Amino acid sequence: MNEQSPKDHPPLSRDEVEELLEAPWREFARSVLSGVDGWIASGFGSGFAPIASGTVGSAVALLPWLLLRELPSWGYLTVLVVALGVGIWAAQRVIDRIHVQDPGVIVWDEFIGQWMALFLLPAGPGPFWAWVLAGFLLFRVFDVVKPWPVSWADKRVKGGLGTMLDDLFAGIYAFVVLQAVGWYFSA
């Protein structure tokens, strides 16, 4: 077998380098990020994480949540409802552009679900970060396990609404469990 060393190959031309950089995933990323809708739907790019994009999106959602949590409850819910509406719009636009239902690159639904889970975060015993971690983990569990109606929304509701709805339901489950645990420890 006659193997050539890399130095035996002629250098790549500028056109050949540009062709290599035009990999299909770059075209996909360009398509998704071609408008503000794609930046929102992809969680400002966090949906492009190579593995566990939903978990990465949920973690990135904690950054704006640190500001969101300072709002009064009516302000928090107002932002959540507006963000849900914007997410439905953005997800639908991306779905229409790439022709894939609920693609993994869309993680704004994780933002919505995570923010729902952490609404009125209990101030129970233990450090603050432990409650945040519990809310994060509960949301991820309900998002992955998909009990009813999370599974119903995931399978039956299509488009931008379906993309957002299952994660909203998972966030509500996590919120209820977290509030129950907080109530238990405060009683």
Buried (B, 14 or more C-beta within 10 A) or exposed (E): EEEEEEEEEEEEEEEEEEEEEEEEEEEBBEEBBEBEBBBBBBBBBBBBBEEEBBBBBBBBBBEBBEEBBEEEEEEBBEBBEEBBEBBBBBBBBBBEBBEEEBBBBBBBBBBBBBBBBBBEBBEBEEEEEEBBEBBBBBBBBBBEEBEEBBBBBBEEBEBBBBBBBBBBBBBBBBBEBBBEBBEEEEE
